[in-house]
Amino acid sequence: MEPRIGQRYTIRLCSGELRCWLFEGADARELGWWRDVDTGLSFSEASLMYAWQIEGEAGADGATEGAHRG
C-alpha cells in the first residue's frame, strides 16, 4: 500500500499495539514522515526502532475503516 499525504492510517506495532499515524509525505531521500495522532510527534521511517505495518486507512476517530472492534 502506498500511503497518501494527509491520510490517517491504523498501524500495528510488533508488540501488537495499534496506533493511529498521519502520513506527512516523503523527504528528498524518499523517507516517509509520519505524525502520531495521539502524541503529536513527527518522525521519519528511518528513526523507528521497531517493526510495524499498515493495517489500513483510519477514519476520523482513528478506527480502521471497515474493521469491527469489540
N, C-alpha and C positions, 0 to 999 in steps of 0.2 A: 504494500500500500504506500503510495506517495502522499505524504501529508500536505495539506493545503494551508497556506498562510492565513492566520486568524481563526482557524478551526480548533475546537477543543477535542481532545482525544482521551479515552479511558486507557490508562497504561497499567499493565500488570508487571510489578517488580518481581525479581527472582524469589522473594520471600512470600509471594502470593498476594501481597498488599496491592489494592487498586488505588491509583491516583488519577487526578484529572489534570492534564497538561495542555497548554495552549501552544500551538506551533507558531513561532515568530518568524520563521524563514531561515534561509541558509546564508552564511557569510561568504567572503571571497574564496575561502578554502573549501567551500561546499559542505561545511559542517552545519548541521541543524541546530537551531537555537530554540529553546522551549522555556515556558514560564509555568511554574507550579501554581495552579489556580488558588490553592489553599494558603500557601506561604507568600505568594507574590514574587518569589525569587526566580531569576532567569539564569540559564546555564546552557552550555553547549554540550552536544553529544560526546565530545572528547573528554569532558570533565566528569562524566558519570563513572562511578566506581562499582557499579553492579549491573547485572543483566536485566533487561526489560524488553517488553514487546507491546505493540499497539494492539489493543483488544477491539477497538472500533471508535467511531465518532461518538462524542458525548453531546448530550443535549445541554440546554442552558443550566440545568441543575447538576450537571456533571455525570449523570447516569448514561451508560452506553445505550445508544438508540437501538431499539428492538430487543434489548435484554430485559429479563424479568428477575428482580431480586426480591427475596422474601424476608 
